[in-house]
Amino acid sequence: MGWTRIGRSAKADIPLDDPSVSRRHAILVHESGKPIRVLDDRSLNGVILNGKEVDWGRLTDGDELRIGAHCLFLLES
């Protein structure tokens, strides 16, 4: 199991230096044998998964994740 933090903080695993991103914006949760999940970490602008604001959601190959003004895509190999 692992956690990946996304945010404006320099301590984030995926730092996004942008005022539209909260210091602690979102968390990606990876568990063996399960889909990756995204959790909103009390952000101001929310987490948008495939065009819908979510508190949490499951990610699959090709999903679009918006964090502030940034657009991220999940690409599984």
mmCIF file of the N, C-alpha and C atoms, coordinates in Angstrom:
data_MODEL
# 
_entry.id   MODEL 
# 
loop_
_atom_site.group_PDB 
_atom_site.id 
_atom_site.type_symbol 
_atom_site.label_atom_id 
_atom_site.label_alt_id 
_atom_site.label_comp_id 
_atom_site.label_asym_id 
_atom_site.label_entity_id 
_atom_site.label_seq_id 
_atom_site.pdbx_PDB_ins_code 
_atom_site.Cartn_x 
_atom_site.Cartn_y 
_atom_site.Cartn_z 
_atom_site.occupancy 
_atom_site.B_iso_or_equiv 
_atom_site.pdbx_formal_charge 
_atom_site.auth_seq_id 
_atom_site.auth_comp_id 
_atom_site.auth_asym_id 
_atom_site.auth_atom_id 
_atom_site.pdbx_PDB_model_num 
ATOM 1   N N  . MET A 1 1  ? 0.837   -1.176 0.000   1.00 0.00 ? 1  MET A N  1 
ATOM 2   C CA . MET A 1 1  ? 0.000   0.000  0.000   1.00 0.00 ? 1  MET A CA 1 
ATOM 3   C C  . MET A 1 1  ? 0.881   1.237  0.000   1.00 0.00 ? 1  MET A C  1 
ATOM 4   N N  . GLY A 1 2  ? 0.455   2.250  -0.725  1.00 0.00 ? 2  GLY A N  1 
ATOM 5   C CA . GLY A 1 2  ? 1.213   3.488  -0.762  1.00 0.00 ? 2  GLY A CA 1 
ATOM 6   C C  . GLY A 1 2  ? 0.314   4.688  -0.976  1.00 0.00 ? 2  GLY A C  1 
ATOM 7   N N  . TRP A 1 3  ? 0.811   5.836  -0.552  1.00 0.00 ? 3  TRP A N  1 
ATOM 8   C CA . TRP A 1 3  ? 0.099   7.090  -0.705  1.00 0.00 ? 3  TRP A CA 1 
ATOM 9   C C  . TRP A 1 3  ? 0.988   8.060  -1.461  1.00 0.00 ? 3  TRP A C  1 
ATOM 10  N N  . THR A 1 4  ? 0.406   8.817  -2.352  1.00 0.00 ? 4  THR A N  1 
ATOM 11  C CA . THR A 1 4  ? 1.125   9.850  -3.078  1.00 0.00 ? 4  THR A CA 1 
ATOM 12  C C  . THR A 1 4  ? 0.353   11.158 -2.890  1.00 0.00 ? 4  THR A C  1 
ATOM 13  N N  . ARG A 1 5  ? 0.996   12.133 -2.298  1.00 0.00 ? 5  ARG A N  1 
ATOM 14  C CA . ARG A 1 5  ? 0.343   13.423 -2.046  1.00 0.00 ? 5  ARG A CA 1 
ATOM 15  C C  . ARG A 1 5  ? 0.593   14.377 -3.215  1.00 0.00 ? 5  ARG A C  1 
ATOM 16  N N  . ILE A 1 6  ? -0.469  15.079 -3.613  1.00 0.00 ? 6  ILE A N  1 
ATOM 17  C CA . ILE A 1 6  ? -0.403  16.084 -4.667  1.00 0.00 ? 6  ILE A CA 1 
ATOM 18  C C  . ILE A 1 6  ? -0.770  17.419 -4.036  1.00 0.00 ? 6  ILE A C  1 
ATOM 19  N N  . GLY A 1 7  ? 0.043   18.455 -4.276  1.00 0.00 ? 7  GLY A N  1 
ATOM 20  C CA . GLY A 1 7  ? -0.285  19.764 -3.723  1.00 0.00 ? 7  GLY A CA 1 
ATOM 21  C C  . GLY A 1 7  ? 0.771   20.804 -4.011  1.00 0.00 ? 7  GLY A C  1 
ATOM 22  N N  . ARG A 1 8  ? 0.522   22.000 -3.521  1.00 0.00 ? 8  ARG A N  1 
ATOM 23  C CA . ARG A 1 8  ? 1.436   23.124 -3.719  1.00 0.00 ? 8  ARG A CA 1 
ATOM 24  C C  . ARG A 1 8  ? 2.612   23.069 -2.753  1.00 0.00 ? 8  ARG A C  1 
ATOM 25  N N  . SER A 1 9  ? 2.501   22.317 -1.683  1.00 0.00 ? 9  SER A N  1 
ATOM 26  C CA . SER A 1 9  ? 3.565   22.208 -0.689  1.00 0.00 ? 9  SER A CA 1 
ATOM 27  C C  . SER A 1 9  ? 4.817   21.582 -1.291  1.00 0.00 ? 9  SER A C  1 
ATOM 28  N N  . ALA A 1 10 ? 5.973   22.072 -0.862  1.00 0.00 ? 10 ALA A N  1 
ATOM 29  C CA . ALA A 1 10 ? 7.240   21.479 -1.313  1.00 0.00 ? 10 ALA A CA 1 
ATOM 30  C C  . ALA A 1 10 ? 7.388   20.051 -0.793  1.00 0.00 ? 10 ALA A C  1 
ATOM 31  N N  . LYS A 1 11 ? 6.615   19.679 0.236   1.00 0.00 ? 11 LYS A N  1 
ATOM 32  C CA . LYS A 1 11 ? 6.672   18.328 0.786   1.00 0.00 ? 11 LYS A CA 1 
ATOM 33  C C  . LYS A 1 11 ? 5.805   17.340 0.017   1.00 0.00 ? 11 LYS A C  1 
ATOM 34  N N  . ALA A 1 12 ? 5.014   17.824 -0.931  1.00 0.00 ? 12 ALA A N  1 
ATOM 35  C CA . ALA A 1 12 ? 4.151   16.934 -1.719  1.00 0.00 ? 12 ALA A CA 1 
ATOM 36  C C  . ALA A 1 12 ? 5.002   16.022 -2.588  1.00 0.00 ? 12 ALA A C  1 
ATOM 37  N N  . ASP A 1 13 ? 4.513   14.796 -2.809  1.00 0.00 ? 13 ASP A N  1 
ATOM 38  C CA . ASP A 1 13 ? 5.222   13.865 -3.694  1.00 0.00 ? 13 ASP A CA 1 
ATOM 39  C C  . ASP A 1 13 ? 5.147   14.349 -5.143  1.00 0.00 ? 13 ASP A C  1 
ATOM 40  N N  . ILE A 1 14 ? 4.009   14.967 -5.499  1.00 0.00 ? 14 ILE A N  1 
ATOM 41  C CA . ILE A 1 14 ? 3.841   15.593 -6.810  1.00 0.00 ? 14 ILE A CA 1 
ATOM 42  C C  . ILE A 1 14 ? 3.529   17.061 -6.540  1.00 0.00 ? 14 ILE A C  1 
ATOM 43  N N  . PRO A 1 15 ? 4.574   17.917 -6.495  1.00 0.00 ? 15 PRO A N  1 
ATOM 44  C CA . PRO A 1 15 ? 4.349   19.331 -6.204  1.00 0.00 ? 15 PRO A CA 1 
ATOM 45  C C  . PRO A 1 15 ? 3.897   20.083 -7.455  1.00 0.00 ? 15 PRO A C  1 
ATOM 46  N N  . LEU A 1 16 ? 2.853   20.897 -7.306  1.00 0.00 ? 16 LEU A N  1 
ATOM 47  C CA . LEU A 1 16 ? 2.352   21.734 -8.397  1.00 0.00 ? 16 LEU A CA 1 
ATOM 48  C C  . LEU A 1 16 ? 2.357   23.172 -7.884  1.00 0.00 ? 16 LEU A C  1 
ATOM 49  N N  . ASP A 1 17 ? 3.349   23.940 -8.298  1.00 0.00 ? 17 ASP A N  1 
ATOM 50  C CA . ASP A 1 17 ? 3.529   25.306 -7.812  1.00 0.00 ? 17 ASP A CA 1 
ATOM 51  C C  . ASP A 1 17 ? 2.598   26.244 -8.572  1.00 0.00 ? 17 ASP A C  1 
ATOM 52  N N  . ASP A 1 18 ? 1.363   26.336 -8.087  1.00 0.00 ? 18 ASP A N  1 
ATOM 53  C CA . ASP A 1 18 ? 0.328   27.110 -8.767  1.00 0.00 ? 18 ASP A CA 1 
ATOM 54  C C  . ASP A 1 18 ? -0.690  27.558 -7.716  1.00 0.00 ? 18 ASP A C  1 
ATOM 55  N N  . PRO A 1 19 ? -1.121  28.832 -7.744  1.00 0.00 ? 19 PRO A N  1 
ATOM 56  C CA . PRO A 1 19 ? -2.077  29.299 -6.732  1.00 0.00 ? 19 PRO A CA 1 
ATOM 57  C C  . PRO A 1 19 ? -3.450  28.620 -6.802  1.00 0.00 ? 19 PRO A C  1 
ATOM 58  N N  . SER A 1 20 ? -3.770  27.951 -7.915  1.00 0.00 ? 20 SER A N  1 
ATOM 59  C CA . SER A 1 20 ? -5.052  27.242 -8.012  1.00 0.00 ? 20 SER A CA 1 
ATOM 60  C C  . SER A 1 20 ? -5.018  25.889 -7.313  1.00 0.00 ? 20 SER A C  1 
ATOM 61  N N  . VAL A 1 21 ? -3.845  25.506 -6.822  1.00 0.00 ? 21 VAL A N  1 
ATOM 62  C CA . VAL A 1 21 ? -3.645  24.218 -6.145  1.00 0.00 ? 21 VAL A CA 1 
ATOM 63  C C  . VAL A 1 21 ? -3.463  24.473 -4.651  1.00 0.00 ? 21 VAL A C  1 
ATOM 64  N N  . SER A 1 22 ? -4.198  23.745 -3.822  1.00 0.00 ? 22 SER A N  1 
ATOM 65  C CA . SER A 1 22 ? -4.044  23.854 -2.372  1.00 0.00 ? 22 SER A CA 1 
ATOM 66  C C  . SER A 1 22 ? -2.730  23.218 -1.939  1.00 0.00 ? 22 SER A C  1 
ATOM 67  N N  . ARG A 1 23 ? -2.236  23.623 -0.774  1.00 0.00 ? 23 ARG A N  1 
ATOM 68  C CA . ARG A 1 23 ? -0.985  23.022 -0.270  1.00 0.00 ? 23 ARG A CA 1 
ATOM 69  C C  . ARG A 1 23 ? -1.117  21.507 -0.168  1.00 0.00 ? 23 ARG A C  1 
ATOM 70  N N  . ARG A 1 24 ? -2.244  21.052 0.347   1.00 0.00 ? 24 ARG A N  1 
ATOM 71  C CA . ARG A 1 24 ? -2.562  19.621 0.424   1.00 0.00 ? 24 ARG A CA 1 
ATOM 72  C C  . ARG A 1 24 ? -3.834  19.437 -0.392  1.00 0.00 ? 24 ARG A C  1 
ATOM 73  N N  . HIS A 1 25 ? -3.713  19.117 -1.647  1.00 0.00 ? 25 HIS A N  1 
ATOM 74  C CA . HIS A 1 25 ? -4.864  19.107 -2.547  1.00 0.00 ? 25 HIS A CA 1 
ATOM 75  C C  . HIS A 1 25 ? -5.520  17.728 -2.668  1.00 0.00 ? 25 HIS A C  1 
ATOM 76  N N  . ALA A 1 26 ? -4.711  16.706 -2.953  1.00 0.00 ? 26 ALA A N  1 
ATOM 77  C CA . ALA A 1 26 ? -5.273  15.372 -3.180  1.00 0.00 ? 26 ALA A CA 1 
ATOM 78  C C  . ALA A 1 26 ? -4.266  14.300 -2.781  1.00 0.00 ? 26 ALA A C  1 
ATOM 79  N N  . ILE A 1 27 ? -4.804  13.097 -2.588  1.00 0.00 ? 27 ILE A N  1 
ATOM 80  C CA . ILE A 1 27 ? -3.976  11.935 -2.260  1.00 0.00 ? 27 ILE A CA 1 
ATOM 81  C C  . ILE A 1 27 ? -4.348  10.810 -3.225  1.00 0.00 ? 27 ILE A C  1 
ATOM 82  N N  . LEU A 1 28 ? -3.327  10.170 -3.789  1.00 0.00 ? 28 LEU A N  1 
ATOM 83  C CA . LEU A 1 28 ? -3.530  8.954  -4.584  1.00 0.00 ? 28 LEU A CA 1 
ATOM 84  C C  . LEU A 1 28 ? -3.208  7.772  -3.676  1.00 0.00 ? 28 LEU A C  1 
ATOM 85  N N  . VAL A 1 29 ? -4.095  6.796  -3.635  1.00 0.00 ? 29 VAL A N  1 
ATOM 86  C CA . VAL A 1 29 ? -3.908  5.617  -2.787  1.00 0.00 ? 29 VAL A CA 1 
ATOM 87  C C  . VAL A 1 29 ? -3.731  4.403  -3.681  1.00 0.00 ? 29 VAL A C  1 
ATOM 88  N N  . HIS A 1 30 ? -2.628  3.688  -3.496  1.00 0.00 ? 30 HIS A N  1 
ATOM 89  C CA . HIS A 1 30 ? -2.340  2.482  -4.275  1.00 0.00 ? 30 HIS A CA 1 
ATOM 90  C C  . HIS A 1 30 ? -2.347  1.292  -3.322  1.00 0.00 ? 30 HIS A C  1 
ATOM 91  N N  . GLU A 1 31 ? -3.157  0.298  -3.626  1.00 0.00 ? 31 GLU A N  1 
ATOM 92  C CA . GLU A 1 31 ? -3.179  -0.942 -2.860  1.00 0.00 ? 31 GLU A CA 1 
ATOM 93  C C  . GLU A 1 31 ? -3.042  -2.100 -3.840  1.00 0.00 ? 31 GLU A C  1 
ATOM 94  N N  . SER A 1 32 ? -2.244  -3.065 -3.506  1.00 0.00 ? 32 SER A N  1 
ATOM 95  C CA . SER A 1 32 ? -1.999  -4.206 -4.376  1.00 0.00 ? 32 SER A CA 1 
ATOM 96  C C  . SER A 1 32 ? -3.309  -4.895 -4.774  1.00 0.00 ? 32 SER A C  1 
ATOM 97  N N  . GLY A 1 33 ? -3.494  -5.076 -6.070  1.00 0.00 ? 33 GLY A N  1 
ATOM 98  C CA . GLY A 1 33 ? -4.668  -5.782 -6.571  1.00 0.00 ? 33 GLY A CA 1 
ATOM 99  C C  . GLY A 1 33 ? -5.940  -4.948 -6.629  1.00 0.00 ? 33 GLY A C  1 
ATOM 100 N N  . LYS A 1 34 ? -5.854  -3.664 -6.280  1.00 0.00 ? 34 LYS A N  1 
ATOM 101 C CA . LYS A 1 34 ? -7.029  -2.789 -6.299  1.00 0.00 ? 34 LYS A CA 1 
ATOM 102 C C  . LYS A 1 34 ? -6.767  -1.600 -7.215  1.00 0.00 ? 34 LYS A C  1 
ATOM 103 N N  . PRO A 1 35 ? -7.845  -0.971 -7.725  1.00 0.00 ? 35 PRO A N  1 
ATOM 104 C CA . PRO A 1 35 ? -7.644  0.233  -8.543  1.00 0.00 ? 35 PRO A CA 1 
ATOM 105 C C  . PRO A 1 35 ? -7.047  1.369  -7.706  1.00 0.00 ? 35 PRO A C  1 
ATOM 106 N N  . ILE A 1 36 ? -6.314  2.253  -8.365  1.00 0.00 ? 36 ILE A N  1 
ATOM 107 C CA . ILE A 1 36 ? -5.808  3.451  -7.699  1.00 0.00 ? 36 ILE A CA 1 
ATOM 108 C C  . ILE A 1 36 ? -7.001  4.342  -7.377  1.00 0.00 ? 36 ILE A C  1 
ATOM 109 N N  . ARG A 1 37 ? -7.001  4.944  -6.188  1.00 0.00 ? 37 ARG A N  1 
ATOM 110 C CA . ARG A 1 37 ? -8.071  5.860  -5.792  1.00 0.00 ? 37 ARG A CA 1 
ATOM 111 C C  . ARG A 1 37 ? -7.500  7.255  -5.579  1.00 0.00 ? 37 ARG A C  1 
ATOM 112 N N  . VAL A 1 38 ? -8.326  8.255  -5.823  1.00 0.00 ? 38 VAL A N  1 
ATOM 113 C CA . VAL A 1 38 ? -7.962  9.636  -5.531  1.00 0.00 ? 38 VAL A CA 1 
ATOM 114 C C  . VAL A 1 38 ? -8.896  10.143 -4.442  1.00 0.00 ? 38 VAL A C  1 
ATOM 115 N N  . LEU A 1 39 ? -8.325  10.870 -3.468  1.00 0.00 ? 39 LEU A N  1 
ATOM 116 C CA . LEU A 1 39 ? -9.088  11.445 -2.374  1.00 0.00 ? 39 LEU A CA 1 
ATOM 117 C C  . LEU A 1 39 ? -8.813  12.950 -2.332  1.00 0.00 ? 39 LEU A C  1 
ATOM 118 N N  . ASP A 1 40 ? -9.857  13.751 -2.227  1.00 0.00 ? 40 ASP A N  1 
ATOM 119 C CA . ASP A 1 40 ? -9.695  15.192 -2.050  1.00 0.00 ? 40 ASP A CA 1 
ATOM 120 C C  . ASP A 1 40 ? -9.193  15.417 -0.623  1.00 0.00 ? 40 ASP A C  1 
ATOM 121 N N  . ASP A 1 41 ? -8.090  16.139 -0.486  1.00 0.00 ? 41 ASP A N  1 
ATOM 122 C CA . ASP A 1 41 ? -7.479  16.374 0.828   1.00 0.00 ? 41 ASP A CA 1 
ATOM 123 C C  . ASP A 1 41 ? -7.873  17.759 1.357   1.00 0.00 ? 41 ASP A C  1 
ATOM 124 N N  . ARG A 1 42 ? -9.195  18.020 1.373   1.00 0.00 ? 42 ARG A N  1 
ATOM 125 C CA . ARG A 1 42 ? -9.757  19.287 1.856   1.00 0.00 ? 42 ARG A CA 1 
ATOM 126 C C  . ARG A 1 42 ? -9.284  20.483 1.037   1.00 0.00 ? 42 ARG A C  1 
ATOM 127 N N  . SER A 1 43 ? -9.198  20.309 -0.282  1.00 0.00 ? 43 SER A N  1 
ATOM 128 C CA . SER A 1 43 ? -8.739  21.386 -1.161  1.00 0.00 ? 43 SER A CA 1 
ATOM 129 C C  . SER A 1 43 ? -9.814  22.461 -1.304  1.00 0.00 ? 43 SER A C  1 
ATOM 130 N N  . LEU A 1 44 ? -9.397  23.652 -1.716  1.00 0.00 ? 44 LEU A N  1 
ATOM 131 C CA . LEU A 1 44 ? -10.347 24.744 -1.942  1.00 0.00 ? 44 LEU A CA 1 
ATOM 132 C C  . LEU A 1 44 ? -11.046 24.632 -3.291  1.00 0.00 ? 44 LEU A C  1 
ATOM 133 N N  . ASN A 1 45 ? -10.326 24.175 -4.318  1.00 0.00 ? 45 ASN A N  1 
ATOM 134 C CA . ASN A 1 45 ? -10.881 24.120 -5.671  1.00 0.00 ? 45 ASN A CA 1 
ATOM 135 C C  . ASN A 1 45 ? -11.413 22.753 -6.071  1.00 0.00 ? 45 ASN A C  1 
ATOM 136 N N  . GLY A 1 46 ? -11.314 21.776 -5.189  1.00 0.00 ? 46 GLY A N  1 
ATOM 137 C CA . GLY A 1 46 ? -11.857 20.458 -5.469  1.00 0.00 ? 46 GLY A CA 1 
ATOM 138 C C  . GLY A 1 46 ? -10.994 19.607 -6.391  1.00 0.00 ? 46 GLY A C  1 
ATOM 139 N N  . VAL A 1 47 ? -11.401 18.363 -6.528  1.00 0.00 ? 47 VAL A N  1 
ATOM 140 C CA . VAL A 1 47 ? -10.753 17.387 -7.413  1.00 0.00 ? 47 VAL A CA 1 
ATOM 141 C C  . VAL A 1 47 ? -11.781 17.015 -8.479  1.00 0.00 ? 47 VAL A C  1 
ATOM 142 N N  . ILE A 1 48 ? -11.384 17.139 -9.730  1.00 0.00 ? 48 ILE A N  1 
ATOM 143 C CA . ILE A 1 48 ? -12.279 16.850 -10.842 1.00 0.00 ? 48 ILE A CA 1 
ATOM 144 C C  . ILE A 1 48 ? -11.792 15.580 -11.535 1.00 0.00 ? 48 ILE A C  1 
ATOM 145 N N  . LEU A 1 49 ? -12.637 14.556 -11.552 1.00 0.00 ? 49 LEU A N  1 
ATOM 146 C CA . LEU A 1 49 ? -12.318 13.280 -12.191 1.00 0.00 ? 49 LEU A CA 1 
ATOM 147 C C  . LEU A 1 49 ? -13.250 13.102 -13.377 1.00 0.00 ? 49 LEU A C  1 
ATOM 148 N N  . ASN A 1 50 ? -12.675 13.087 -14.570 1.00 0.00 ? 50 ASN A N  1 
ATOM 149 C CA . ASN A 1 50 ? -13.451 12.937 -15.809 1.00 0.00 ? 50 ASN A CA 1 
ATOM 150 C C  . ASN A 1 50 ? -14.614 13.933 -15.883 1.00 0.00 ? 50 ASN A C  1 
ATOM 151 N N  . GLY A 1 51 ? -14.334 15.183 -15.504 1.00 0.00 ? 51 GLY A N  1 
ATOM 152 C CA . GLY A 1 51 ? -15.319 16.246 -15.634 1.00 0.00 ? 51 GLY A CA 1 
ATOM 153 C C  . GLY A 1 51 ? -16.280 16.414 -14.470 1.00 0.00 ? 51 GLY A C  1 
ATOM 154 N N  . LYS A 1 52 ? -16.187 15.565 -13.437 1.00 0.00 ? 52 LYS A N  1 
ATOM 155 C CA . LYS A 1 52 ? -17.093 15.655 -12.287 1.00 0.00 ? 52 LYS A CA 1 
ATOM 156 C C  . LYS A 1 52 ? -16.304 15.857 -11.009 1.00 0.00 ? 52 LYS A C  1 
ATOM 157 N N  . GLU A 1 53 ? -16.775 16.779 -10.165 1.00 0.00 ? 53 GLU A N  1 
ATOM 158 C CA . GLU A 1 53 ? -16.110 16.997 -8.885  1.00 0.00 ? 53 GLU A CA 1 
ATOM 159 C C  . GLU A 1 53 ? -16.400 15.813 -7.962  1.00 0.00 ? 53 GLU A C  1 
ATOM 160 N N  . VAL A 1 54 ? -15.337 15.300 -7.325  1.00 0.00 ? 54 VAL A N  1 
ATOM 161 C CA . VAL A 1 54 ? -15.479 14.128 -6.455  1.00 0.00 ? 54 VAL A CA 1 
ATOM 162 C C  . VAL A 1 54 ? -14.749 14.362 -5.134  1.00 0.00 ? 54 VAL A C  1 
ATOM 163 N N  . ASP A 1 55 ? -15.255 13.721 -4.077  1.00 0.00 ? 55 ASP A N  1 
ATOM 164 C CA . ASP A 1 55 ? -14.523 13.660 -2.806  1.00 0.00 ? 55 ASP A CA 1 
ATOM 165 C C  . ASP A 1 55 ? -13.508 12.526 -2.863  1.00 0.00 ? 55 ASP A C  1 
ATOM 166 N N  . TRP A 1 56 ? -13.899 11.450 -3.575  1.00 0.00 ? 56 TRP A N  1 
ATOM 167 C CA . TRP A 1 56 ? -13.002 10.330 -3.833  1.00 0.00 ? 56 TRP A CA 1 
ATOM 168 C C  . TRP A 1 56 ? -13.493 9.608  -5.084  1.00 0.00 ? 56 TRP A C  1 
ATOM 169 N N  . GLY A 1 57 ? -12.593 8.896  -5.740  1.00 0.00 ? 57 GLY A N  1 
ATOM 170 C CA . GLY A 1 57 ? -12.986 8.140  -6.925  1.00 0.00 ? 57 GLY A CA 1 
ATOM 171 C C  . GLY A 1 57 ? -11.922 7.128  -7.308  1.00 0.00 ? 57 GLY A C  1 
ATOM 172 N N  . ARG A 1 58 ? -12.338 6.137  -8.069  1.00 0.00 ? 58 ARG A N  1 
ATOM 173 C CA . ARG A 1 58 ? -11.407 5.124  -8.583  1.00 0.00 ? 58 ARG A CA 1 
ATOM 174 C C  . ARG A 1 58 ? -10.884 5.566  -9.936  1.00 0.00 ? 58 ARG A C  1 
ATOM 175 N N  . LEU A 1 59 ? -9.594  5.366  -10.154 1.00 0.00 ? 59 LEU A N  1 
ATOM 176 C CA . LEU A 1 59 ? -8.965  5.744  -11.421 1.00 0.00 ? 59 LEU A CA 1 
ATOM 177 C C  . LEU A 1 59 ? -8.708  4.513  -12.264 1.00 0.00 ? 59 LEU A C  1 
ATOM 178 N N  . THR A 1 60 ? -8.963  4.630  -13.550 1.00 0.00 ? 60 THR A N  1 
ATOM 179 C CA . THR A 1 60 ? -8.626  3.568  -14.492 1.00 0.00 ? 60 THR A CA 1 
ATOM 180 C C  . THR A 1 60 ? -7.837  4.180  -15.639 1.00 0.00 ? 60 THR A C  1 
ATOM 181 N N  . ASP A 1 61 ? -7.248  3.338  -16.451 1.00 0.00 ? 61 ASP A N  1 
ATOM 182 C CA . ASP A 1 61 ? -6.400  3.772  -17.549 1.00 0.00 ? 61 ASP A CA 1 
ATOM 183 C C  . ASP A 1 61 ? -7.103  4.824  -18.412 1.00 0.00 ? 61 ASP A C  1 
ATOM 184 N N  . GLY A 1 62 ? -6.438  5.953  -18.621 1.00 0.00 ? 62 GLY A N  1 
ATOM 185 C CA . GLY A 1 62 ? -6.961  7.009  -19.469 1.00 0.00 ? 62 GLY A CA 1 
ATOM 186 C C  . GLY A 1 62 ? -7.797  8.057  -18.757 1.00 0.00 ? 62 GLY A C  1 
ATOM 187 N N  . ASP A 1 63 ? -8.081  7.871  -17.458 1.00 0.00 ? 63 ASP A N  1 
ATOM 188 C CA . ASP A 1 63 ? -8.884  8.852  -16.723 1.00 0.00 ? 63 ASP A CA 1 
ATOM 189 C C  . ASP A 1 63 ? -8.170  10.192 -16.644 1.00 0.00 ? 63 ASP A C  1 
ATOM 190 N N  . GLU A 1 64 ? -8.974  11.265 -16.655 1.00 0.00 ? 64 GLU A N  1 
ATOM 191 C CA . GLU A 1 64 ? -8.464  12.632 -16.547 1.00 0.00 ? 64 GLU A CA 1 
ATOM 192 C C  . GLU A 1 64 ? -8.716  13.146 -15.140 1.00 0.00 ? 64 GLU A C  1 
ATOM 193 N N  . LEU A 1 65 ? -7.678  13.656 -14.513 1.00 0.00 ? 65 LEU A N  1 
ATOM 194 C CA . LEU A 1 65 ? -7.753  14.187 -13.162 1.00 0.00 ? 65 LEU A CA 1 
ATOM 195 C C  . LEU A 1 65 ? -7.328  15.650 -13.202 1.00 0.00 ? 65 LEU A C  1 
ATOM 196 N N  . ARG A 1 66 ? -8.215  16.555 -12.780 1.00 0.00 ? 66 ARG A N  1 
ATOM 197 C CA . ARG A 1 66 ? -7.894  17.984 -12.737 1.00 0.00 ? 66 ARG A CA 1 
ATOM 198 C C  . ARG A 1 66 ? -7.617  18.393 -11.300 1.00 0.00 ? 66 ARG A C  1 
ATOM 199 N N  . ILE A 1 67 ? -6.441  18.978 -11.125 1.00 0.00 ? 67 ILE A N  1 
ATOM 200 C CA . ILE A 1 67 ? -5.999  19.501 -9.841  1.00 0.00 ? 67 ILE A CA 1 
ATOM 201 C C  . ILE A 1 67 ? -5.720  20.978 -10.070 1.00 0.00 ? 67 ILE A C  1 
ATOM 202 N N  . GLY A 1 68 ? -6.626  21.841 -9.623  1.00 0.00 ? 68 GLY A N  1 
ATOM 203 C CA . GLY A 1 68 ? -6.485  23.261 -9.923  1.00 0.00 ? 68 GLY A CA 1 
ATOM 204 C C  . GLY A 1 68 ? -6.500  23.459 -11.431 1.00 0.00 ? 68 GLY A C  1 
ATOM 205 N N  . ALA A 1 69 ? -5.508  24.169 -11.958 1.00 0.00 ? 69 ALA A N  1 
ATOM 206 C CA . ALA A 1 69 ? -5.424  24.425 -13.397 1.00 0.00 ? 69 ALA A CA 1 
ATOM 207 C C  . ALA A 1 69 ? -4.681  23.318 -14.151 1.00 0.00 ? 69 ALA A C  1 
ATOM 208 N N  . HIS A 1 70 ? -4.273  22.260 -13.447 1.00 0.00 ? 70 HIS A N  1 
ATOM 209 C CA . HIS A 1 70 ? -3.474  21.189 -14.051 1.00 0.00 ? 70 HIS A CA 1 
ATOM 210 C C  . HIS A 1 70 ? -4.341  19.987 -14.404 1.00 0.00 ? 70 HIS A C  1 
ATOM 211 N N  . CYS A 1 71 ? -4.038  19.386 -15.531 1.00 0.00 ? 71 CYS A N  1 
ATOM 212 C CA . CYS A 1 71 ? -4.752  18.210 -16.004 1.00 0.00 ? 71 CYS A CA 1 
ATOM 213 C C  . CYS A 1 71 ? -3.781  17.039 -16.044 1.00 0.00 ? 71 CYS A C  1 
ATOM 214 N N  . LEU A 1 72 ? -4.090  15.986 -15.291 1.00 0.00 ? 72 LEU A N  1 
ATOM 215 C CA . LEU A 1 72 ? -3.239  14.795 -15.228 1.00 0.00 ? 72 LEU A CA 1 
ATOM 216 C C  . LEU A 1 72 ? -4.008  13.612 -15.791 1.00 0.00 ? 72 LEU A C  1 
ATOM 217 N N  . PHE A 1 73 ? -3.313  12.675 -16.410 1.00 0.00 ? 73 PHE A N  1 
ATOM 218 C CA . PHE A 1 73 ? -3.938  11.485 -16.970 1.00 0.00 ? 73 PHE A CA 1 
ATOM 219 C C  . PHE A 1 73 ? -3.283  10.254 -16.386 1.00 0.00 ? 73 PHE A C  1 
ATOM 220 N N  . LEU A 1 74 ? -4.088  9.240  -16.077 1.00 0.00 ? 74 LEU A N  1 
ATOM 221 C CA . LEU A 1 74 ? -3.548  7.972  -15.602 1.00 0.00 ? 74 LEU A CA 1 
ATOM 222 C C  . LEU A 1 74 ? -3.279  7.091  -16.818 1.00 0.00 ? 74 LEU A C  1 
ATOM 223 N N  . LEU A 1 75 ? -2.035  6.676  -16.963 1.00 0.00 ? 75 LEU A N  1 
ATOM 224 C CA . LEU A 1 75 ? -1.641  5.787  -18.041 1.00 0.00 ? 75 LEU A CA 1 
ATOM 225 C C  . LEU A 1 75 ? -1.010  4.556  -17.414 1.00 0.00 ? 75 LEU A C  1 
ATOM 226 N N  . GLU A 1 76 ? -1.689  3.432  -17.530 1.00 0.00 ? 76 GLU A N  1 
ATOM 227 C CA . GLU A 1 76 ? -1.157  2.187  -16.971 1.00 0.00 ? 76 GLU A CA 1 
ATOM 228 C C  . GLU A 1 76 ? -0.431  1.418  -18.067 1.00 0.00 ? 76 GLU A C  1 
ATOM 229 N N  . SER A 1 77 ? 0.685   0.796  -17.681 1.00 0.00 ? 77 SER A N  1 
ATOM 230 C CA . SER A 1 77 ? 1.439   0.019  -18.673 1.00 0.00 ? 77 SER A CA 1 
ATOM 231 C C  . SER A 1 77 ? 1.098   -1.447 -18.600 1.00 0.00 ? 77 SER A C  1 
# 
